[in-house]
């Protein structure tokens, strides 16, 4: 199995991931968590590295706050979409077409914030990127890590009665689909992180939306969905059901 890139699926990715309530919730939760963690008035612009930056939604939000952003993305169509997004918004950044394995060869120093959102679940060996993320993060910096939650996928299959799939542990998405090929077990990932990272905060992304009947989703205002997702993203009973989990980590 090899790492999955999105050269041929950029448009479909944009529509499916960010074209509706799912994308709005995802961005709202990630931005709320980062807004709490990052200094409101830093003495200088933060150095930000976004690995697997995709279409640049998170990077643009940070650039609009005055931070110096590098977007690293292996798929040229995705990176081109990010460039267009920045140009339309009148913002500047550095755009680097490279997989995570090559990023260290193209950047200098460490970063105040390293973003790695929805990347691990597309990698052949997710744990291999963790030392790279540690080397790239400043000792007093942050790692923003969002990943596809295996627990939520199991729960959704339980609710749908997909017991055969659960017995076979067949969780990978189809090769040409946008369903991740390797959902992560939060406990395994936490154990892998523990020697070098402290998880300072944890939020669930879409803790209830994806479990709602489709007609309920359709008739609920997106603003209400976002409001409730933000309100319950850290609830001890519901956060672990998030389709994605967002962990903000500090180097040890």
C-alpha positions as CSV (number, residue, x, y, z in Angstrom):
1,X,0.0,0.0,0.0
2,X,1.3,3.5,-0.9
3,X,0.4,7.0,0.3
4,X,-2.7,8.4,-1.4
5,X,-2.6,11.8,-3.2
6,X,-5.4,13.6,-4.9
7,X,-4.1,14.7,-8.3
8,X,-7.1,13.4,-10.2
9,X,-9.8,14.2,-7.6
10,X,-9.3,17.9,-6.7
11,X,-12.6,19.2,-7.9
12,X,-14.5,16.3,-6.4
13,X,-12.6,16.8,-3.1
14,X,-13.6,20.4,-3.0
15,X,-17.2,19.7,-3.6
16,X,-17.5,16.7,-1.2
17,X,-15.3,17.9,1.7
18,X,-16.0,21.6,1.7
19,X,-19.1,22.0,-0.3
20,X,-21.7,21.7,2.5
21,X,-22.4,21.4,6.2
22,X,-19.6,18.8,6.7
23,X,-16.9,21.2,5.6
24,X,-18.4,24.2,7.5
25,X,-18.4,22.1,10.7
26,X,-14.9,20.9,10.1
27,X,-13.5,24.4,9.6
28,X,-15.5,25.8,12.5
29,X,-14.2,23.3,15.0
30,X,-10.5,23.5,13.8
31,X,-10.6,27.3,13.8
32,X,-12.2,27.5,17.2
33,X,-9.6,25.2,18.7
34,X,-6.7,27.1,17.2
35,X,-8.1,30.5,18.1
36,X,-8.1,29.3,21.8
37,X,-4.6,28.0,21.6
38,X,-2.7,30.6,19.6
39,X,-1.8,34.0,21.1
40,X,-4.3,36.7,20.2
41,X,-1.6,39.4,19.6
42,X,1.7,37.7,18.9
43,X,4.8,39.8,19.0
44,X,5.6,38.7,15.5
45,X,3.8,36.7,12.8
46,X,3.8,33.1,13.5
47,X,5.7,30.7,11.2
48,X,3.1,28.1,10.0
49,X,3.7,25.0,8.0
50,X,0.6,23.2,6.6
51,X,1.6,19.6,5.5
52,X,-1.0,18.1,3.2
53,X,-2.5,21.6,2.8
54,X,-5.1,20.6,0.2
55,X,-7.0,23.6,-1.1
56,X,-5.6,25.8,1.6
57,X,-8.7,26.6,3.6
58,X,-6.9,26.5,7.0
59,X,-3.8,28.2,5.7
60,X,-5.8,31.1,4.2
61,X,-7.5,31.7,7.5
62,X,-4.1,31.9,9.3
63,X,-2.6,34.1,6.5
64,X,-5.5,36.5,6.9
65,X,-4.5,37.0,10.5
66,X,-1.0,38.1,9.3
67,X,0.9,34.8,9.8
68,X,3.7,33.6,7.5
69,X,2.4,30.4,5.9
70,X,4.0,27.6,3.9
71,X,1.6,25.2,2.2
72,X,3.1,21.8,1.3
73,X,0.9,19.6,-0.9
74,X,2.0,16.7,-3.2
75,X,-1.0,17.0,-5.6
76,X,-0.4,19.8,-8.1
77,X,-4.1,20.4,-8.9
78,X,-4.8,20.8,-5.2
79,X,-1.9,23.2,-4.8
80,X,-3.1,25.2,-7.8
81,X,-6.5,25.5,-6.2
82,X,-4.9,26.8,-3.1
83,X,-3.0,29.4,-5.1
84,X,-6.2,30.6,-6.7
85,X,-7.9,30.8,-3.4
86,X,-5.1,33.0,-1.9
87,X,-5.0,35.2,-5.0
88,X,-8.8,35.8,-4.9
89,X,-8.4,36.7,-1.2
90,X,-5.5,39.0,-1.8
91,X,-3.2,37.0,0.4
92,X,0.3,35.7,-0.1
93,X,2.0,32.5,1.0
94,X,4.8,30.0,0.0
95,X,3.5,27.1,-2.0
96,X,5.6,23.9,-2.0
97,X,4.6,20.9,-4.1
98,X,6.1,18.0,-2.2
99,X,5.1,14.9,-0.2
100,X,5.7,14.9,3.5
101,X,8.9,12.9,3.1
102,X,10.5,15.8,1.2
103,X,9.3,18.8,3.2
104,X,12.4,19.0,5.4
105,X,14.6,19.4,2.3
106,X,12.8,22.5,1.3
107,X,12.2,24.5,4.5
108,X,14.5,26.0,7.1
109,X,14.2,26.0,10.9
110,X,11.2,25.1,13.1
111,X,7.7,26.4,13.1
112,X,5.4,27.9,15.7
113,X,2.5,25.9,14.3
114,X,2.6,22.7,12.2
115,X,-0.7,21.6,10.7
116,X,-1.4,18.0,9.7
117,X,-5.1,17.7,9.0
118,X,-6.6,14.6,7.4
119,X,-3.3,13.3,6.3
120,X,-2.4,10.3,8.5
121,X,-5.3,8.2,7.3
122,X,-4.1,8.4,3.7
123,X,-0.5,7.2,4.5
124,X,0.8,3.7,4.1
125,X,2.7,4.0,7.4
126,X,1.0,6.8,9.4
127,X,3.5,6.5,12.3
128,X,6.4,7.3,10.0
129,X,5.5,11.0,9.7
130,X,5.5,11.6,13.5
131,X,9.2,12.1,13.9
132,X,9.2,14.5,11.0
133,X,6.4,16.6,12.6
134,X,8.4,16.7,15.8
135,X,11.6,17.9,14.1
136,X,9.6,20.6,12.3
137,X,7.8,22.0,15.4
138,X,9.5,24.6,17.6
139,X,10.0,23.5,21.3
140,X,7.3,26.0,22.3
141,X,5.2,25.4,19.2
142,X,2.0,23.6,18.5
143,X,1.1,20.6,16.3
144,X,-2.4,20.7,15.1
145,X,-3.3,17.1,14.2
146,X,-6.7,16.0,12.8
147,X,-7.4,12.4,11.8
148,X,-10.1,10.0,10.7
149,X,-11.5,8.3,13.8
150,X,-11.7,4.5,13.7
151,X,-14.1,4.5,16.7
152,X,-16.6,6.7,14.9
153,X,-16.4,4.5,11.8
154,X,-17.1,1.4,13.9
155,X,-20.0,3.1,15.7
156,X,-21.6,4.2,12.4
157,X,-21.3,0.6,11.1
158,X,-22.9,-0.7,14.3
159,X,-25.8,1.7,13.9
160,X,-26.3,0.6,10.3
161,X,-26.1,-3.1,11.1
162,X,-23.0,-3.7,9.0
163,X,-21.9,-6.6,11.2
164,X,-20.2,-8.5,8.5
165,X,-17.9,-5.6,7.7
166,X,-17.1,-5.3,11.4
167,X,-16.3,-9.0,11.8
168,X,-13.9,-8.8,8.9
169,X,-12.4,-5.4,10.1
170,X,-12.8,-4.1,6.6
171,X,-12.6,-0.4,7.2
172,X,-10.6,0.9,4.2
173,X,-12.4,3.0,1.6
174,X,-12.5,2.1,-2.1
175,X,-9.4,3.1,-3.9
176,X,-11.0,5.9,-6.0
177,X,-13.3,7.0,-3.2
178,X,-12.8,9.9,-0.7
179,X,-13.3,7.5,2.2
180,X,-9.9,7.2,3.9
181,X,-8.0,4.0,3.4
182,X,-6.6,3.7,7.0
183,X,-8.8,5.1,9.9
184,X,-6.8,5.5,13.1
185,X,-7.3,4.0,16.5
186,X,-7.0,7.0,18.9
187,X,-5.4,4.8,21.6
188,X,-2.8,3.5,19.3
189,X,-2.0,7.0,18.0
190,X,-1.9,8.4,21.5
191,X,0.7,5.7,22.5
192,X,2.8,6.6,19.4
193,X,2.7,10.3,20.3
194,X,3.3,10.0,24.0
195,X,7.1,9.8,24.0
196,X,7.5,13.1,22.2
197,X,4.2,15.0,22.5
198,X,1.6,16.1,25.1
199,X,-2.0,16.3,23.8
200,X,-3.1,19.6,25.3
201,X,-6.7,19.5,24.0
202,X,-8.9,17.2,22.1
203,X,-12.1,17.9,20.1
204,X,-14.5,15.8,18.1
205,X,-15.3,17.0,14.5
206,X,-18.9,16.2,13.6
207,X,-19.8,14.5,16.9
208,X,-23.5,14.1,15.8
209,X,-24.0,15.4,12.3
210,X,-23.0,12.2,10.5
211,X,-25.3,10.1,12.7
212,X,-28.4,12.2,11.9
213,X,-30.9,10.9,9.4
214,X,-30.4,12.6,6.0
215,X,-33.7,14.4,6.1
216,X,-32.9,15.9,9.5
217,X,-29.5,17.1,8.1
218,X,-31.3,18.6,5.1
219,X,-33.8,20.6,7.1
220,X,-31.5,21.9,9.8
221,X,-29.9,25.2,9.2
222,X,-26.1,25.0,8.7
223,X,-25.6,27.7,11.3
224,X,-27.5,25.6,13.9
225,X,-25.4,22.5,13.1
226,X,-22.2,24.5,13.5
227,X,-23.4,26.0,16.7
228,X,-24.3,22.7,18.3
229,X,-21.1,20.9,17.0
230,X,-19.0,23.7,18.6
231,X,-21.0,23.4,21.9
232,X,-20.5,19.6,22.1
233,X,-17.1,19.1,20.5
234,X,-15.4,18.4,23.9
235,X,-18.3,16.8,25.8
236,X,-16.9,13.8,27.5
237,X,-19.6,11.5,26.2
238,X,-19.7,12.7,22.6
239,X,-16.2,14.0,21.7
240,X,-14.9,10.5,21.0
241,X,-17.7,10.0,18.5
242,X,-16.4,12.7,16.2
243,X,-15.9,11.5,12.6
244,X,-12.5,13.2,13.0
245,X,-10.6,14.0,16.1
246,X,-8.6,17.2,16.5
247,X,-5.6,17.1,18.9
248,X,-3.5,20.1,19.7
249,X,-0.1,18.9,20.9
250,X,3.0,20.4,22.4
251,X,6.5,18.9,22.1
252,X,7.9,17.3,25.2
